[in-house]
Amino acid sequence: MPETFLSLQQIAVAPGASRGGVGSALLEGVRALGRAAGCRRLVTDVWDFNEGARAFYRARGFRPLNSKLEQEL
């Protein structure tokens, strides 16, 4: 059976507003929209070097799904 999911492209918070709950509120708004639309999963990408973003998502229940690899030519 096909599954409907929501893809979050990006959340950005001004540096002076970080750690103030803005990102969490934005993410919860996205989750609510997804649930209302009948989505069962939320997926997003995060740069491997962005440990702050990775920690943000991990703390909110996200887990790794896949990895993209690159190589300069």
Buried (B, 14 or more C-beta within 10 A) or exposed (E): EEEEEBEBEEBEBEEEEEEEEBBBEBBEEBBEEBEEEEBEEBEBEBEEEEEEBBEBBEEEEBEEEEEEEEEEE
